[in-house]
Structures are given as structure tokens and as C-alpha cells.
Amino acid sequence: MQRNIPTEHFVFEKKSSYTQYTGMHTKLTKSGLLFINLLFWSGLQAQKYSNEFLNIGVGARGQAMGGAVVSSVNDATAAYWNPAALANMEKRQGINLGLMHTDWFAGISNYDYIGLAVPIQNNRRAVGFSLIRFGIDKIPNTLSLYNSDGSINYDNIREFSAADYAALGTYAQQKRLGDGLLCFGGNAKVIRRKIGTFASSWGFGLDAALQYQKGIFRAGLVVKDLTNTFNSWRFSFTEKEKQILQLNNNVIPISGIENTTPGITLGTGIKTKIAQKLDISGEINAKITTDGRRNTLVSGDPFSLSPAGGIELGYDNLIFVRAGVSNFQKDNTFSQLSFWTMQTAVGVGLRIRSINLDYAYANVGSSEARFYSHTISLHLNFKPKSREDRESTK
């Protein structure tokens, strides 16, 4: 499909996986030309980056730490980063509601998240529900730009949206192992992707995870798309639209199955006090993909490995400062000299009683492209009154 698409509308594999995904969308929206490229990008031939919107990351804390949080996360966003950690939320939190919004590329694309985590059985188990949306709205449809006589009629242009949705249902529980705490859990997820009236798909998948903590030591393991995630795509064009596509040397996509292979993330870190009111935590993650050779620090076929690291400094459990690095990739100058790039992120957090407010300033592209975005997330804790509290108020 891709061989007939002009290269000026294409973002090649050298960039990060989700930079490709959003960069292509951005060029599409700005130009309003050949929007059908989006169908090819999201369709059956781009399976190496299938469902890539689920690799962006939710929550300002996670983004500010470069995504290196699988061994330390303990709020509603755990359903995304490490579903097992949902059983490791602090007892004082109670029910945790998480919200996040990010504008990318000056508001061209929007990334939103809402998650709810509910501890049960005295915090030994937890259930959660999360909804993620990545979308670009008001994309101009230029298929009807020309009249039958060849003249241009801008009144024929209509707008459409390209949006990806994921709903995650999470279960987790914990078990004491000597002086340590082991949590295990997983997700069942439903994926809906829709591009105007032209293409849509449904997908289903499973995630599994572990998290272990003992003293200052933390470790985590996450396997996403455990049994592969399959998206069933359906394309629908009118006969007139098919004729226009063929006249512009675009191949008509056909309905079929898109496959997302498993991905594995390993993480380890520590959290300790360095002063009376000063805490520090750090983590290193290794993300392993299984869909073929990628432009990562360790590249192979079918396995590629991409490391990430994050650090958080907290004062009196009130104010937090964070930084992270991720997505190390090799790039070339115009003279074909190779060099390594990485994505960087910083952020801050504020915790006031039952409210957590977090901010991240993260590079969503490669280091030289400097596609930085602002992410704001909010966590609200609702702790139901205990029986003793209810009786004391009578």
C-alpha cells in the first residue's frame, strides 16, 4: 500500500514509534491532502506499530519519569503502567480517580485519560476501569474537492475525526512473601479505532503483570498483549471515492486483521530517605518488543530493547520534582554521520490531602525535533468512612 504514497506525506521508521504515529497525523491535518495515508498508516500494513497510541503513557508522573514507573506506580494509572500495582495503593488513598489531558502539536491532536481504582478486601485486592482516547478532529476530507468537470469546489470539503479508544478492566491482588509484598494482576482491554466513515476496527487483548517490593527495593514485570491483540478492520468507500483514490495512484485497502504482538517491560528501582523530610526514588526500565527490528538501543529480529530511566525527589510527601529519559535512537545528519538521540522529560507534583496535581513537560518526538507537550493530570482520593468513624459521628 505504501509504495504509491508520496514521501512528503510520510514519516519513516527512523523516528520513535509514537512520533511516527502522531507526526503522520499532524502532516495530514495541516495539509488536508491525501488523507487516505492515515488509513494506510493505521491499517493492515503497519503492524509493527499496531495500536501505538497505547504506548504513549498516561499520567503526568509517568511521563515526567520517562515511563520508568512499572515498579513504583501505586495509583489509578497503575492499570496502564502495571496492573498488578493497583493492589499496592496506599491505604490512605481509598478510591482513586485519575484524570489527564494533553494537547499535542498546538492542539492538533488530543490525548485524554480517565481511570478509577477501587480497593477491596482491606486493600488486599483492587479493581479498576480506565478509558483512553487519542484523537485528531476536524481533518479535511479532500476526496470531493474536484467537480466532475475538473474544477475545484472548496464547499465540497467535509471534516472528519480519527480517534483511537481503549477501555481497560483491571483486577489485582497482593500476597505477603516474608518481608516483601508481591502483587499480581492483569487487564482485559477493548480497543476501538475509527477514521471518519471510511474505516473502523474492534480489538481485544489481555495484559499480565507482577510487582514486588521489599524495603527500599522495587521490581516490576509487565507483559502487554499477552496472547496477541487482534484488531478486525473494516474499510468502506463509495464507488466515487474508490475512483478518486485510484486516479491518484492509491491502492484501495481491504478489510482484515491487524495483529499486535506481545511487549515486555522489566523495571527495578529504589525508594529511600536521604534526609528527615526528603525522599528519593529512581527506576530503570527495559522495554522489549517482539514485532521485528526497531531503531532502538539494542535492535534485533524479532526482539528489540529500549531502556528508560526516571528519578523523583519528594519533600515532606508534599512537593515532588521529577525527570526522565527514554527512547534512545540512532539518527543521521545530512552528511550521513550517525549520532544517538533520546527523549527527555521533566515535571513537578503537588499533594494536598486527597488531591494530587501533577505536571509534565515531555518531548513526544525525537530530541532534535523538539515536539514538547504539556501534560496535566489530577488524582482525587475518596476514602469511605470506616465503621468506627461512622459510629463516632452518631
N, C-alpha and C positions, 0 to 999 in steps of 0.2 A: 504494500500500500504506500509506503513512504517514498518509493523511488520517483514518483511523479510530482511530488510536492516541492515547490521552490524552497531552496535552502534558507532564504532570508526569513522564512516563517518558521524556522526550526531551531531548536536548542539541542545541541549534541550531548552525548553521554559523558563528555569530559567534566561537566558540571555536576553538582550534587544532585541526587535523585529528586528531592523535592524542589530544588531550584529549577530543574528541567520542567517539572510539572507546572509550577507557577509561572515560570518565565515564558513558557509557550502560551499560557492563558493570557499573560499580560500583553504580549505582542499581538495576539489575536484581538483583544479588546481595543487596543489603541488603533490598530489599522482598520479593523472592520472588514478585512479582506480574507477570502478563503477560510471562513470559519470552520469549514469541514475538516481542517487539520486537527481540530480538537477531537473530532470523532476518531480519527486515526490514532491520535495520541492516547486516548482513553480506551481504545478498543482492543481487538484481539492480538494485534501485532506488537504491543508494548508490554508484554507480560513480565519483563524483567523489573519494571517499576509498577506492577499491578497494585491498585489500592494505595498508592503512595501518599495520599493525604493522611493516612493513618500513621505515618512516620514523622509527622511534623512535631508532635508533642503538645500536651495540654498543661495549663497552669504556668504562671509566671515563674514560680520557684524552679520547676523542672527546666524550663527554657533558659533561665539565667545560669543554671549549672551545666549547660551543655547537654542536657538529657541524662547526665550521670547521676541518677537518683534511685535506681532499682533496689538498692539495699537499704535506703534510708527513708523513702517516702512513707508517710503514715496519715494521709488524709484522703478525701474523696477521689483525688486524682490517681490514687494507687490503682484504681480499676483500669486505668490506661497504662501506667508505667509498670506496675507489678501487682496483679490482682490478689496475690497472697497477702500483701501488706495491708489489705483492708481489715484484716483481723488484728492488726497491730496499732490501731488508732489509740491515741491517748484516752484514758478513761474519762478525763475531764471534758473531752470534746462532745461526747454524746452523739447525736445525729449530726452529720456534717454535710453541708450543702456547698458545692463549689460552682463558681461562675467564671467564665473567661471570655474576653473578646480581643481580637487582633485585626487591625487594618493592615493589609499588605499593599505595597506599590501605590501609595497615595489614595488608598480606599478603593482601588480597582477590585480587589478580592477581599473577602471577609472570612475569618475563621472563628467559630464560636463553639463553646463547650458548656454543658451543664451536667453536673453529677451529684448524686445523692447516695450517701453511705449510712447504713443503719446497723449499729452493733446489736447483737442479740446474745442471750445466754451469758450475762455478766461479762460482756466484751470478749468472750472466748470465740465467738463467731460473728460474722458480719455479712450483710447482703448489700448490693449496690445496683444502681442503674445510672447509665451515662448516655448522653446524646452529643454527637459531634457533627458539625456542619462546616464544610468548606465550599464556598460558592463564589461565582462571579456572575453578577447581574448586569442587565442592560447591554448584552452583547448584540451588535447589529447583524442581522441576517441579510446578506447581500445577494442571496440566490435569485431574488426577483428584482435586482437593481435595473436590469435592462428590459425594455419593452420588446415586443415581438419584432418591431421594425429596427431594433438595434439602438434606439435612443435611450438615454439614461433618465430614470424617473426616481428621484430620491424619496418620493412619497411611498414607494413600494417597500422601503426598508422597514422591517419589523424587528423588535428586540426580543431576546430570549435569555434564559438563565442556564448556566451549567453548574450543577450543585451535586456534591457528594455528601451522603449521610451515613452515619454508623450508630447503631444502638447496641449498647453493651449491657448484658445482665451478668452480675458478678456474685460469686459465693466464695467465702474464705473462712478458715478456722485456724486456731493455734493449738500447739501442744508443747508442754514443757519437756525439755530434754536436759536433765540435770540442772546446771546453772544457766542454760541457754533457752531461748524461745524459738521454736520452729513454726512458721506459718505456711500454709499451703492453700491454694485456691485456683480459680480459673474464670474465664469469661466464655459466654456464648454470645456471639455477635451476629447482627443482621446488618447488611450493607445495602444501601440504595443509592444508585448513581443515575442521574437524569440530565440529559442535554436537550433542552427545549422539547419539541415534539419529535425530534429526529432519532434519539437513542435513549435507551434506559436499560438498567440491569438490576437484578437482585442477587445478593451473595450471602453466604452463611459460612461461619467458621468458629473455631474453638481456640482458646489460649489456655496455657497452664503455667503455673509459677510456684516458686519457693522463696521464702525469705527467712534468714537466720540471724539472730542477734545474741551475743554473749559479751557482757561487759561493754568495753568500748568498741568491740569488733562487730562489723555488719557484713552480710553477704546476701546476694540475690541471684536468682536464675529465672528467666522468663523465656518461654517458647511460644511465639505467636504463630497463628495459623497452623496449629499442631498437626492437623490431618489434611492440610492444604485448604485454602478457601477458594471456592468456585463462584465466579460471577457469571450469571447467564445473561448475555447481551441480546437485545432486540433492536434492530435498526428499521426505521420506517421513513421512506421518502415517497413523494408523489412522482408520477411519471415525468412531470415537467422538471422537478428538481433533479431527477436522475439524468435527464438530458443535459441540463446545465452543467452538472458535475462532469459528465463525460466529455462535453465540449471543452472543458478546462483541464482535461487530462487527469482527472481524479478518478481513482478506482472506487466503485461502489462497495462499501463494506457489507458483509453478510453477518447474519446473526450467528452466535456461537458461544463458547465457554471460554472465559478468561481465568487462568489459574494463578493463585498466589501461593508460592512455596513457603515452607516454614522459615522463620527467622529466630535466632537465639541471641539473647543478651545476658552476659555474665557481669556481675558487679561486686566490688568489695570496697569497704571503706571503714573509717573510724569516726567516733564522736567522743570528745573528751573536754574537760575543763582545763583552761590554761590560766585562769585567774578566778577570783571568787564569783564574779558575775559574767565571766567571759567564756563562751563555749566555742569550739571549732570542730567542724566536721568536714571531711573530704572523702571523695569517692572516685574510683576509676572503673569505667565500664568498657566492655568489648562486645561489639555487635557483629554477629556472624550472619551473613546472608547465604542463601543456598540456590540462587537463581542464575548463577554464572558469574563470569569475571566482571568486576566493577572497578572503577577508579578509586581505590581505597589504599590505605597504608600497606595492607597485606592483600594482594589481589591473586585470586586463583579461580579455577573452574572445577567444581561448581561453587566452592566456598571462598568468600572474601571476608576480611575482617576490618572493622573500622573502630578505633578507640575513641573514648571521650573521657573528660575529667572535669570535676567540679569541686568547688570549695565554698563553705558557708561559715561566716563569723557572726555569732549571736551575742547580744549584750542583754543580760538580765531577762532572757526569754521574751524580749520586748521588741528589739530592733535587730534586723538581720541584713548583712551585706554579702552578696554572692557574686561569683564569677565562674565561667566555664569555657572550655574549648572542645571542639568536635570537628568531624568531617575533614580529616586530613586528606588532601588530594594533590595529584601532580598536574601541573599546568605548563604551558609553553608560552614563551614570548614570541613576538613577530619574527624574531630571528631563530626560532625553534630551540631556544635554550630552555631546559626544563627547570622547574622550581616547585617547591611544595607550598600549598596554601592551607589555611584552616579557617574555620568559623569561630568567632568569639562572641561572648555574651556577658553582660553584667546585669545586676539587679539589686533591689532592696526589698525589704519586707517589714511590716509593722503589725504587731499583735496587741490588740487591746481587748482584754476579757474574751468575749466569744466571737470576736471579729478578727480575721486575718486579711490584710490587704497587701498584695504583692505586685511588684512591677519588674519588667524585664526589658532590656534593650538588646536585641539579638540580631545577628546577621543571618538572614534566611537564605542568602546566596553564598557565593564564594567570596573569599576575602578581598579580591581585587574589585568585585562588582559592587560591594558595599550596599547591598539591599537590606538595610537595617529597618527593623519594625519595632513598634512599641506594643507591649503586651501588658494588660492589666487583668488581674484575677482577684476574686473575692471569695473568702470562705467564712461561712456562718455556722456556728455550733449551737445546737439546741439540745440541752440536756434535760430530759424529763425528770421531774421530782421523784426522789425515792420514797418508799413507803414511810420512812421515818420523817422525811421532810413534810409529807402530806399530813401526817398525824400531828406534827408540831404546830401546824397552822390552823388546826381545828379549834 
